């Protein structure tokens, strides 16, 4: 029996390897949903833009498809100084135990929500060099996906849950709250039947799709913050804001994972629909969120 348990744990760890983590599998799913939902004219213009991907000079990290572009911002991380400036753009540590505010978490625009707005503006600006617009596209696709993951939008001073050890099912050790929400739970959610893009969209009415895609990036940030508190921390720890023992390990059971799947599927679907809306706005209409402090003209 101990050998069987060990083999099961090893298989679980293999399944949770980075190839299946949110940074790849679910980012690609968000991009696939957006590609399915954008207008045909947007799709045509994006194909033309992505054909210029070689201008980024990152051959090991291509952007030839929207799915490839969705993981470009993670793929370039090992390139060191060349792209080190973007490390803080993937998240925003908004304290779930205080009133919601982006002010401190987004100082000087170095957070995921500010970079979604910024890159949408760059993509929409057809006067910019093609290379800048291709890079903006890759960043935009990735960051909208990041903001659909609750641990990129809220924490309690623990590096987005990376310092919260959690047992996931039978897997103990080497696991933390950020990791299971970055990979294991979303992967289970989007592969549970009905899976794939059509499966996630099945049963969703046009009115529901419009509702999921609506709102501002700040609205989406608030939702991620709420989901971090309501789903991620509460499931693993109970009271999300109580003092946690130094060696305390949270627990997410299989029953709890099953209960979370509908909410996580909706988060992923919302990411794809939001992205589709932003791409249509930027590519077809030249529209994007305004810079802070600027009024409508």
C-alpha positions in Angstrom: 0.0 0.0 0.0 2.7 2.6 0.8 4.2 1.9 -2.7 0.9 2.6 -4.3 0.5 5.8 -2.4 4.0 6.9 -3.4 3.3 6.1 -7.1 0.1 8.0 -7.0 1.8 11.0 -5.5 4.6 10.9 -8.1 2.0 10.7 -10.9 0.2 13.7 -9.4 3.4 15.7 -9.3 4.1 14.8 -12.9 0.7 16.0 -13.9 1.3 19.2 -12.1 4.6 19.9 -13.9 5.0 23.4 -15.6 3.8 22.1 -19.0 0.3 21.8 -17.5 0.4 24.9 -15.3 -1.7 28.0 -15.7 1.2 29.9 -17.3 0.9 27.6 -20.3 -2.2 25.4 -20.6 -4.8 27.7 -19.2 -3.2 30.8 -20.8 -3.6 29.1 -24.1 -7.2 28.3 -23.3 -7.9 31.9 -22.5 -6.4 32.8 -25.9 -8.3 30.1 -27.7 -11.6 31.4 -26.3 -10.7 34.9 -27.4 -9.8 33.7 -30.9 -13.1 31.9 -31.2 -15.1 35.0 -30.1 -13.4 37.9 -31.9 -14.8 39.3 -35.1 -13.5 37.9 -38.4 -12.0 41.2 -39.3 -10.1 41.3 -36.0 -8.8 37.8 -36.7 -7.5 38.8 -40.1 -5.7 41.8 -38.8 -4.2 39.8 -36.0 -2.9 37.2 -38.3 -1.1 39.9 -40.3 0.3 41.4 -37.1 1.5 38.1 -35.8 3.3 37.3 -39.0 5.7 40.1 -37.9 6.6 38.2 -34.8 10.2 37.8 -35.9 10.7 41.5 -35.1 10.7 40.6 -31.4 14.0 38.6 -32.0 12.9 35.9 -29.6 12.9 32.8 -31.9 12.7 30.5 -29.0 9.5 32.2 -27.9 7.3 32.6 -31.1 4.1 34.6 -31.3 2.8 33.1 -34.6 -0.6 32.2 -33.1 -2.6 33.9 -30.3 -2.1 30.8 -28.2 1.7 31.1 -28.6 1.5 34.8 -27.9 -0.4 34.0 -24.6 2.7 32.4 -23.1 5.4 34.7 -24.6 5.7 36.9 -21.5 6.5 33.8 -19.4 8.7 32.2 -22.1 11.1 35.3 -22.1 11.6 35.2 -18.3 14.8 33.2 -18.6 16.4 35.8 -20.9 17.7 37.7 -17.9 18.4 41.4 -18.2 16.8 41.8 -21.6 13.3 41.5 -20.1 13.9 41.7 -16.4 11.8 45.0 -16.2 8.6 43.0 -16.7 8.8 40.7 -13.7 6.3 42.7 -11.5 3.8 43.2 -14.4 2.3 39.7 -14.0 0.5 40.3 -10.7 -0.7 42.8 -8.1 -0.5 42.0 -4.4 -3.7 43.6 -3.1 -4.3 42.7 0.5 -7.5 40.6 0.8 -7.8 41.6 4.5 -8.1 45.3 3.8 -10.5 47.4 1.7 -9.8 47.0 -2.0 -7.3 49.5 -3.4 -4.9 49.4 -6.4 -3.0 52.5 -5.3 -0.1 50.8 -3.4 -0.1 47.6 -5.4 0.2 49.5 -8.7 2.7 52.2 -7.8 4.2 53.6 -11.0 2.1 51.3 -13.1 4.1 48.2 -12.2 1.2 45.8 -11.9 -0.9 43.6 -14.1 -4.0 45.8 -14.3 -2.0 48.9 -15.3 -0.1 46.9 -17.9 -3.3 45.5 -19.4 -4.5 49.1 -19.9 -1.1 50.3 -21.2 -0.6 47.5 -23.7 -4.1 47.8 -25.0 -3.3 51.5 -25.8 -0.1 50.5 -27.5 -1.9 47.8 -29.6 -4.6 50.3 -30.6 -2.1 52.9 -31.8 -1.5 52.1 -35.5 1.1 54.9 -35.7 3.5 52.9 -33.6 6.2 50.7 -35.1 5.0 47.2 -35.8 7.5 45.7 -33.3 5.9 47.6 -30.4 2.4 46.6 -31.4 3.4 42.9 -31.7 5.0 43.1 -28.2 1.9 44.9 -26.9 -0.3 42.1 -28.3 1.7 39.4 -26.6 1.7 41.2 -23.3 -2.0 42.0 -23.4 -3.0 38.4 -24.2 -0.9 37.1 -21.3 -1.8 39.7 -18.7 -5.6 39.4 -19.3 -5.1 35.7 -18.6 -3.0 36.4 -15.5 -5.8 38.6 -14.0 -8.3 35.8 -14.4 -6.2 33.8 -11.9 -7.1 35.0 -8.3 -3.6 34.6 -6.8 -2.4 37.2 -9.3 -4.9 39.7 -8.0 -4.9 39.3 -4.2 -2.9 38.1 -1.3 -2.2 38.7 2.4 1.5 39.7 2.4 2.7 36.2 1.3 3.9 36.7 -2.2 0.6 35.8 -3.9 0.2 32.7 -1.8 3.7 31.4 -2.6 4.5 31.4 1.2 1.3 29.4 2.1 2.1 25.7 2.1 -1.0 23.7 1.1 -1.8 20.0 0.8 -3.6 19.4 -2.5 -5.5 16.1 -2.4 -2.9 13.4 -1.6 0.0 15.7 -2.6 2.0 17.1 0.3 5.2 19.1 0.3 6.5 21.3 -2.5 3.0 22.7 -2.8 1.6 26.1 -2.0 -1.5 28.1 -2.5 -0.2 30.0 -5.5 0.9 26.8 -7.2 -2.3 24.9 -7.0 -4.3 27.9 -8.3 -1.7 28.6 -11.0 -1.9 25.1 -12.4 -3.6 22.2 -10.8 -7.1 23.5 -10.1 -7.5 25.4 -13.4 -6.2 22.5 -15.4 -8.7 20.2 -13.7 -11.4 22.8 -14.3 -10.9 23.4 -18.0 -10.4 19.7 -18.9 -13.4 18.5 -17.0 -16.2 17.6 -19.3 -17.4 19.4 -21.3 -13.9 20.5 -22.0 -12.2 22.7 -24.5 -13.4 26.0 -25.9 -16.7 24.7 -27.1 -17.3 22.9 -23.8 -16.6 26.1 -21.7 -18.9 28.1 -23.9 -21.7 25.5 -24.0 -24.8 26.6 -22.2 -23.6 30.2 -21.9 -26.1 32.7 -23.4 -25.2 35.8 -25.3 -26.3 37.9 -22.4 -24.2 35.9 -20.0 -21.1 36.3 -22.3 -21.7 40.0 -22.5 -21.9 40.2 -18.7 -18.6 38.2 -18.2 -16.8 40.5 -20.7 -18.1 43.7 -19.3 -16.5 46.1 -16.9 -13.2 47.9 -16.6 -9.8 46.4 -15.8 -10.3 47.8 -12.3 -13.6 45.9 -12.0 -11.8 42.7 -13.1 -9.1 43.4 -10.5 -11.7 43.7 -7.8 -13.2 40.4 -8.9 -9.8 38.7 -8.8 -9.2 40.1 -5.3 -12.7 38.8 -4.2 -12.0 35.4 -5.7 -8.6 35.2 -3.9 -10.3 35.8 -0.6 -13.6 33.8 -1.2 -12.3 30.8 -3.0 -8.5 30.5 -2.7 -7.7 31.5 0.9 -11.1 30.5 2.5 -11.0 27.0 1.0 -7.4 26.3 2.1 -7.4 28.1 5.5 -10.9 28.7 6.6 -10.9 32.2 8.0 -8.7 33.9 5.3 -7.5 36.7 7.7 -6.7 34.8 10.9 -3.2 34.5 12.1 -1.6 31.3 10.7 0.8 29.2 12.6 4.4 29.2 11.3 4.3 25.5 10.3 0.6 25.3 9.5 -0.3 23.8 6.2 -3.6 24.5 4.5 -5.6 21.7 2.9 -7.7 21.5 -0.3 -9.5 18.3 -0.5 -10.7 16.5 -3.6 -14.3 17.3 -2.7 -13.4 21.0 -2.4 -11.7 20.9 -5.8 -14.8 19.4 -7.4 -16.9 22.2 -5.7 -14.5 24.9 -7.1 -14.6 23.7 -10.7 -17.6 25.7 -11.9 -16.3 28.9 -10.4 -12.8 28.4 -11.9 -14.3 27.5 -15.3 -16.2 30.8 -15.2 -13.0 32.7 -14.4 -11.2 31.2 -17.4 -14.1 31.9 -19.6 -14.3 35.5 -18.4 -10.6 35.9 -19.2 -11.2 34.8 -22.8 -14.3 36.9 -23.3 -12.6 40.0 -21.8 -9.7 39.5 -24.1 -11.9 39.2 -27.1 -13.6 42.5 -26.3 -10.3 44.3 -25.8 -8.8 42.9 -29.1 -11.9 43.9 -31.1 -11.8 47.4 -29.5 -8.0 47.9 -30.1 -7.7 46.3 -33.6 -11.0 47.4 -35.2 -11.8 50.6 -33.4 -8.5 51.9 -32.1 -10.1 52.0 -28.7 -8.4 51.3 -25.3 -8.6 52.4 -21.7 -7.4 56.0 -21.3 -4.3 56.9 -19.4 -4.9 57.8 -15.8 -5.7 61.5 -15.3 -6.9 62.0 -18.8 -10.5 62.9 -19.5 -12.5 62.1 -22.6 -11.9 64.4 -25.6 
